[in-house]
Amino acid sequence: MAKKKMILDLDTGVDDALALAYALATPDADLIGVVSSFGNTQVETAAQNTLKLLELLGKSDVPVFVGAAHSSTTDNFETMQVSMDIHGKNAIGDVDLPDPKTTPATTSAVDFLIASAHQYADDLVVVPTGPLTNLAAAFKKDPQIADLIGNITLMGGALVVPGNVTSYTEANINQDPKAADYVFKHAKHLVMVGLDVTLQTLLTKQETQQWRDLGTEKGRVFADIFDYYIDAYYNLDINKAGAALHDPLAVGVAVDPNFVTLLPLNMMVDVNDGRTIGDPSRLRDPHKNNYVAVEVDEPFYLERFMNYTLAVLS
């Protein structure tokens, strides 16, 4: 069987940085490129953060493509204050990294997604950890790719727990509900890794200390970045036990669904309130193209996550 090819679509903040490290460490997929998006920060900052982190991790050969600067229904984007409070003003825990030697690719994110879908088809895994604006735009530009991409595993949404923006709405879906609804309804195979499971996978300073103990610059930087996030979770009273591994869990599930229990459920996004919920018009359809993670084996995942990050940061 051909090795899976992975594209990350990151609005590179703190947990996106860990998703990137996990994607580079997993032996089950080749990271062929990273698409940047708005969300935790502006799209240009997200792209620069990705380039900086790739350089730090010795992987500057992975290309970065600039994606959408705002949602499909607006003409500008302002980073929310709560995003800055959680991720820092530069979105990576206010940790200062040198300017990258590489620059983003000249190809657009949408064209890269389309070309990759045609090249790899079923072997392509796309993991969006921000809004679904880039994917929706790619689907609309070339409708054929919706049936080519083998697996879309996203971090976003909430089915059986409250949202983190409103009582229903999760932040990534909230950034562009219309694009999310389009992708949910048109994807061949989509897995939603939402707050239902990501809030159960917590990292603490015990784990980040293990990165520090490696004695490497990579280990120190990643520990500093995530400690900022843990402190923000504590100070903002989000969770005093640790900080959630939102985005890296989606990468983990993309290559190994055994981490979670999946509920087959054809879904929609309510474009008015951003709620991710079963689609009444497709509930009786025997063919399911959407799956929702509703339970997670946290010890199993955390052990794998730490093994991978310790390897990539050493």
Number of C-alpha atoms within 10 A of each C-alpha: 4 8 11 19 19 27 23 25 30 30 31 35 32 27 25 28 24 24 27 23 24 24 25 22 20 19 12 16 20 18 20 17 21 28 31 32 32 29 30 33 27 21 23 19 20 27 25 20 27 30 26 22 24 22 19 17 18 12 13 18 12 16 19 29 23 25 28 23 21 21 22 18 12 9 8 9 15 12 14 11 12 12 16 19 17 23 25 22 17 19 29 32 25 15 15 11 13 9 12 16 9 15 15 18 14 10 12 16 25 24 17 20 27 23 15 23 23 14 13 17 19 17 19 25 27 26 29 29 30 29 30 28 30 29 27 25 22 22 22 14 13 15 14 14 23 23 16 21 25 20 23 25 27 27 26 29 29 29 21 14 17 16 23 16 14 13 12 19 26 25 22 26 30 29 24 24 28 22 23 26 22 20 25 25 19 17 22 19 20 26 27 27 31 27 26 21 26 25 16 16 20 16 19 17 16 9 14 21 15 16 25 20 14 15 12 12 15 20 23 18 21 23 21 20 25 26 21 21 27 26 18 22 19 15 13 12 9 15 16 14 13 21 26 23 23 25 28 26 29 28 30 23 22 25 19 12 16 14 21 21 15 18 15 14 20 24 24 24 26 19 17 9 15 27 24 28 18 16 17 11 10 15 13 11 11 8 11 17 18 24 20 25 24 20 16 23 14 17 11 12 20 18 10 16 22 17 14 18 22 21 14 17 21 15
